[in-house]
Amino acid sequence: MTDFETHPDRYTHWKLTVSGPIARLVMAVVEDKPQRPGYRLKLNSYDLGVDIELADVVQRLRFEHPEVKSVVVTSALGNVFCAGANIMMLSSSTHPFKVNFCKYTNDTRCSIEDASRHSGQHWIAACNGTASGGGYELALACDEIVLVDDGNSAVSLPEVPLLGVLPGTGGLTRLVDKRRVRRDHADVFSTTAEGCKAKRALEWKLIDAAFTRSKFEQGISERANRAAQAPSKKEGKKGVALAPLGGKVSDERLDYRYVTVAFDRPQRLATLTVRGPEEGPPSVAALHEAGCENWLFRAMRELDDALCHLRFDNEEIGLLLVKTEGDIDKVLAWTDFAAQNRDDWYVNEIVLHAARTMRRLDGMAKSLFAIVEPGSCFGGVLLEMALASDRVYMLNDSSRPVHLAIGSLSDGALPMQSGLTRLQARLYGDVHKADLLAKERGKLDTEAAMSAGLVTVAPDEIDWEDDVRLAIEERVSLSPDALTGMEASLRHCGPESVDSKIYGRLTAWQNWIFTRPNATGESGALKLYGQPERPKFDWRRT
């Protein structure tokens, strides 16, 4: 089982120091400490283990160090910033792992950009050596890219000419959509294995600044100090330490305090249950005093960890039954509390984390069926799980009434990658109706939820068990490849953003390219990387 939790005391590949408003993050990948045997992490190349640590850094800087306004990312090596994802790791990995690895690294880079947009942290990539492939993609996630001008160092995306694949962590999209690089320049850059050195990189907007090696540290310090002068509502605030979740992971179950995943492996089925709070929300002061153990934050952290396990360790699970248990009124009270106190930095960060967790749920390559039954508490923030699902089954039994409840975070605080709310995506044919529902809020019984368009099927007490059982049996009998493509297409309707293009477009292409013999066949470019033989391509375009 993969361990997605870590701590600065256990970092192997990163060194984090915080000095007032400035954090310095040094990439110092240990070659002989890969996540699994079979390859060496040369030249600051990374694997999932390296990125798990990076994801932890991003999370801790937001919660444990609210004083930080500027984050400098650099390398412990003298002439290499980062060589990107380890090629031997990729070439020896299964296809599902490759795709999930790309999605995980995208999640981490998007969380860096989220910290820049919403948490007042300005990230600077101090490329004191060559940044290639995923190394440059890490730099692209930062607000500024500074390259040393030493006549040798360059930035590059060599995946197309060297490996026959694409930059899997959003490189192409960030070039043209984020940095506004001319697409003809991006074309030349992305097909030139050696990339661009400082002068051309600056001319083409691939970087923001370049300094000679003698002036590099001074230039970085000036930029970091300038960002650290920005005003912040978090001045003098005390951070909140992130304690281990302490979940129990086995082949049969994932067990946390508020989240449980129970596996039915013969049916390729899992039931994901999130339990609501036992008590109503505290005061803001008491929330800070309790640290990371409040219901909303802990439940979302547990859900996020469970989703990662479902992706990497449970590839054969095709359908998730999404359930909740608890008091819907208490869930609504917590939701209102969070919405009303977003001017508090910690409450705001909890909401932002919940938004990122729900976006990870949106991106799951598994079918999602929400089951609304007696004892459910799909209200407020937990309603988003039902809205993220492909179908919602809600019992229609007057003797055992159940409810859905729209809360005060459903009007834009928890957006999808596209920027739409899940209500707007669910009711895309009538966005005005979605906006009215978000304002009206309140609890809806089965008839009202059906009328509002929030429910797919509402069987009565006689048909409930059979209808749900047959739907499950039908779903798990269908092609997983076709379902993944169908669900990704249907879930993400409407406009596109940089993030939605990365997940919906780039990873879809990467998913296809990774299965093509030109990339991963016995004579493919990725398979033969580092070997004397040249790849043999099937030249037909499809």
N, C-alpha and C positions, 0 to 999 in steps of 0.2 A: 504494500500500500504506500502511496506517495504521502509524504508529510508536507503539508502546505504551510505549517506554522514554523516560525523561527524567532530569533531574538538577536539583537546586536552582539550579545556575549557569545553567540554561536555562529556568527558570520564567518564563512571561510574565504569568500571572494571579494568582499567589500570592506572598506574602512570608512566609518562615519564619524566626523567630529563636528561639534556645534559650538560656535563662539558667538554668543549674543544673537544678532539677527542673521548671521551668515553660517550656513552649513557647508561643509566640504565633504564630498563623497568621492572616494578614490577607488577605482576599479583595479583590483590586484588579484586576478584570477589565479588560483593555484592549479598548475597543470595536472598534477597527479591526483586531483580530488574531483573527478567527474561524478555526476549523479549515479551513473552505473558504469561498470567496467567496459573497456573496449575502445577507448579513445583518450587522447590527452587534450586538455584545454589550452592549446598553445596560443600565444599572441593575444591574450585577453579575449579569446573566443568564449562563447557562453553556451550553456545548456539550461535545462529547466531548473536545476538546482541554483544556478547563478541568478536566474530571473526570479525565483521565489524569494531570494534574499532582497533583490531590488524592489519587488512589490512590497515587502515588509518595510523597507526603508521609506518608501513613499507614504505608506500608511502611518508609520510612527512619526514622521516629520509633521504630519497634519494634526495628529492628536497629542503627541507627547511634547511637541516643540512649537506651540503657537507663536512664539516670538520670532521664528525664522521667517525672513522675507526673501532671502536670496540663497539659492542652492547651486553650488559649483560642482559639476561632475567632471572628473578628470581621470588620468591613468597613472598607475605606479610605474609603467614601463616608459623608457626614455624616448622611444620613437614610434610607438603604437598606442593609439587611443583604444581601439577595440576592433578586432577582426570579424566581428559578427557572430552569428550562430555557428557552432562547431559543425563543420561539414561531415566529418566522420560520424558524429552523433546522428545527424540527419540521414545520411546514406544507410546507416545500419538500423534505423527505426522503422516501425510499422507505419503504414499510411495513416491510420487514425491518429497515431501519436504525432506525426508531423503536423497534421492539420490542427489538432488541439494545442500543440506547442505554439503555432503561429497565433492562434486565438488568445492564448494566455499572454504571450508577449505583447500583443496588441492591447489587451486589457491593461497591462502595466503602463504602456506608453500613453494610453488614453487617460489613465489616472494621474500621470504627470501633468498632462495638459489640463485636466480638471482642477488640479491643485493651483495651476497658474491662473485659470479663469476665476475660480471661486474662493480660494484660500489665501490669496495674496502672496504666493510664493513664486518668485521669478527664477526660473531654471536656466543655467548657463552651461553649455557644453564647452568645456575647455579642452579642445582636441590638441594635446601636446604631441601628437603623432598621427599617423594615418588612421582614418576612420572608414572602414569598408563594410559593405553589406549592412547587417544588423547593427554594427557599430555606428554607422552613419544614420541609420534609422533611429537609434537612441538619441543621437544629437538632434535629429529632426523633431523629436518630441519636445525638445527644450525651447525656450523662448528665444535664446540667442545661441549662435554657433560661432565659436572663435577657433581659428586654425593657426597653428604655428607655421610661419613662413620660413622654412629652412632649406628650400630647394628640393626636398624629398617627400615631405608629408603631403598627403592628398586625401580627398574625400571621394568615395566611389560607391556605386551600386553595381557590382560585377555579376549579379546572379544570371542575367540573360546570356552574356557571352561565355561565362565560365561553367555554369551549372545547368543551363537549360530550364531554369525555373524563374520565378519572379521574386522581387523583394517582398518577403512575406509579412513584414510588420509595418505595412502602410507606406512604404517608401515612395512609390510612384504617386500615390494620391497626395501625400504631404508635399511633394515637390511642386505640383502644379496648383493644388487647391489651397494649401496653407502658405507656402512660400511664394506662390505666383511666378514660378520659374516658367519662362517661355517653353511651350511644348516641343519646339524643334530643338532647343538647347537640352531639354530633358531627354529627348530621343537620343541625341549624341552622347550625353552623359551616361545614360543607362545601357548603352551598348559599347562603351569604352571600358575595358576591364581595369585599366590603370587609373581611371577617374580623372579628377582635375586637381591640380595644385593651387596654391593660394591665389595667385593673380587671376586666373580664369574663374576659379570658384567664386571669388568676390564679384567679378564682372557679371556672372550668370546668376547671382543671388543664391548660390548654393550655401554660402556662409555669410555672416554679418560683419566679420572683422578678421584681420590677420595681423600678427605681430611677429617680428623676428624672435628667435629663441631668447636673446638677451633681454627683450622687453616684454616677453609673453606674460610672466607672472604679474608684472606691474599692470599690464593692460587688463588682465582678468580681475585683479584686485579693484581697480578703478570701477569696472562695470559692476562687480558684486557690491561694492560700497554704495554706488549710486542707487542700485535697486533696494539696498537696505535702508535708504533714507525715506522710502515711500511711507506715507501715513498709514496707520493700521489701527483698527478697533481692538486688536488683540495685544496691544502694548501692555506689558506687565502681567499678562494672564499666566496662570499656572497650568501646565499641561496635564493630561490624563494618561497614566500608564496603561498599556495594553497587556493584560494578563493572559496567560494561555487559556484556551477554551476547555481543554481537558476532555475532549470528546473520545468516545470509545468506538473504534473502527474495526469491523470484522467483515467476513464474507456474507454474513446474514443481515447485518444492520449497521447503521451509523447512528450513534446515540449521543445527543447533547442535552443540555438542560431544557431547551425550548424547541429543538428540531430533532426529528427522527426520520430516518429513511429505512424502510423495511423492503428487502429484496425478495422477489419471487422469480428466481432465475430461470426455472423451466418455462415460464411464460414470457421471459424477457421484460419483466414488469417490476416497477418499484413504486412504493407509496411514500411520498414526501409529506410529512405532517409538521406544521408549525403551530405551536401552542401559544395562546394569548397570555397576557399578563395576569398574575394573580391579584395584583392591586392596581389602583389607579396611579396616575403620574405624581411624582413628588414636586416640591418646589424646585426652582432652578438651582438654588444653593444646595439643596439636598442631592440633586442629580450630580453636581460636581463632587460632593463629598463621597458619594457612592462609587465614583470612578467609572470603570467600564462595565460594571455589573448591572446596570439598569436594563429593563426588559427590551426596549427598542433597539439599543445598540448591540446587546449580546445576541438577541434573536437574529439580527441581520448579519452579524459576524458568523454565527453558526450556519446560517443559510448559505452564505458565500462559500464557506469551507466545504459544506456538503455538496454544493454544485461543482466545485473543483474535483472532488472525489468522484462524482458521477461522471464527469467528463473523461478523466484520465484512467480511473481504475475500474470503470464499469461500462466499457464500450458496447457490450452486448445488450445492455438495457435500452429498449426502444421506446418505452412509454412510461411517463411519470404520472401517477395519479396525485394531484395536488390537493391536499386537505388542510383544514385548520381545526383547532379545538380551543374552546374557551368562551369567555364572555365578550360578546361583540361590543357592548357599551363601554367596557374598559379599553378595548382596542381603539374605539373612537375617541375616548378621553385622551389616550396617549397621542393619537394623531393630532388632535386639536392642540394639545400642549406643545407638541413639536412645531406646529404651524405658527402658533402665537408667540413663540419665544426664539425665533430664528435670528433675532438681533444678538442673542448670546452665541459666542463663537462655538462653544462645544455643542449646543443643540443644533446649530447650523451644520457642523461637520457630521453629526449623526445623520441628519437628513440627506446630506450629500452622499454619505456612505450607503444609505438605504437606496438612493437612486442608482448608484453604481452596481449594487447587488441585483436590483431588479433588471438592469440592463444585461447583466450576465445571464439571468434567467431567460430574457428575451432571446439570447443567442444560443441557447442550448440546442444541440442537434439531437433532440429527443422530442417525441410527441408529448404534449402537455394537456391533460384533461383535468379540469377543476371539478371536484365533487362537493356539492353543497348539500349537506345533510344535517339532521338534528345534532346539535352540539357544535356546529361550525361557527366561525367568527370571521368571515370574510368581510371585514369592514375597514375603512380607512386605509392605512398603509398595507394591510393584508389583502384588501380588495385588489390591489395591483397584481397579486399573484394570479387571481382569477382572470383579470383582464389580459394578462400576458399569455394565458392558456389558449390553445387552439380551439377547445370546446369547453363549455360550462354546462354541467348536468346539475339540475337543482330539483330536489324533491318537491312535489306538489301534493301536500297532505294536510288538510285543515286541522286534523287532530294533532299533528306534530309540525307546527309552523316553523319555517326557517327564513332567514333574511340575508340579504346583501345590504351593505351600507356604504354610501359614498362619503368620504371624509374630506377634510380641509387640505390634504396634500395631493389630491387628485386633479387639481386645477393647474398644474405646471411645475410643482416642486420635485416631481419624480419623472422627468421626461425620458422618452425613449431616445435611441441614438439619432433619430430623425429630427428631434425637437418636438414632436407631437406628444401629447399626453396619451395614455393608453385608452382613455375614454374616447378621445378623438380618433385614434386608430381603429378602435372597435366599431365606432359609428361614423366611419369616414364618409359614408354617403350622406350624412346629415351632421356635419360638425357643429352647426348651431345648436342642435339638440344635445350634443355632448357637452357643450359649454353651459347650457342651461342646467343640465343634470349636475355638473360640477358645482354650480352656485346653489342649487336647491338642496343638495345633499340629503342626509337622512336615511333611515332604514326603509328597505323595500321588501315586501313579501314576494312570494313566488310569482303571483299574477302581475304585480307591479314591475318586478324585475324583467319578466318576459316582455311586458309592454314597453319598457324602457330600452329593450334590445340588448340586455346584458347577459341573457341566458340562451343557450343553444337548444337544449331539450329539457322539458320539465315533466317527467313521467309521474303518474300518480303512485300511490302506495302499492297498487297491485302490480304495475309494470316496472317499478323502479329497479329491482334487482336484475330482472331479465334484460331490460334495456341497457343498463350499464355493463352487464356481463357481455352481451353481444357486441357492444361497441368496442370493448377491450379486445375481445377475440378477433374482431375484424381488423382492428388497427395493427396488432402485432403480427398479422399474417401478411401485411403488405411490404413491398420492397423498402428497406431502410434508406437506400440511396434516393429513391423517388420521393419518399416522405421528407427527407432532409431538405431537398430542393424545393418541394412544394411549401413546406412550412416556412422556410426562410423567405420565400417570395410573398406569401400571404401575410406574414406577421408584420412586415416592414413596408406598409403601403405609404403613399404620400410623398412628401418632399425628401430630398437627400441632404445630408450634411457630410462634412469630411469623414466623421466617424462612421456614418451609415454606409458610405462608399467603401471604406476600408473593410468593414465586416461583410457587407452584402455583395460587394463586387470583387475586391481583390482576393479575399479568402475563398470565394467560390471558384475563381480562376485557378488559384493555387491548388485547391482541392482536385480540380480536373488535371492540371499539369503534372501534379505529383504521381498520377496513375499512368501517365503516358510513357511509352518505352523511350522516347527521346530524352526524358529526364531520368527515369528510374529503372529502365530496362537494363539488361545485362551489358549493353553497349551504350547506355545513356550517359549524358554529361555528368549528372550528379553521382552516378555509380562509379564512373571512371576518374573522378576528380583525384588528382595527385598521382595518377598512374601514367606510364609512358604512352599507353594507347590513346588514340583520339576517339571521341564519340562517333557513332554512326547514326545518322538521323534518317528517319522516314520523312522525305521532303514534301509529302502531301500536306496541304493545308486543309483543316476541317473546321 
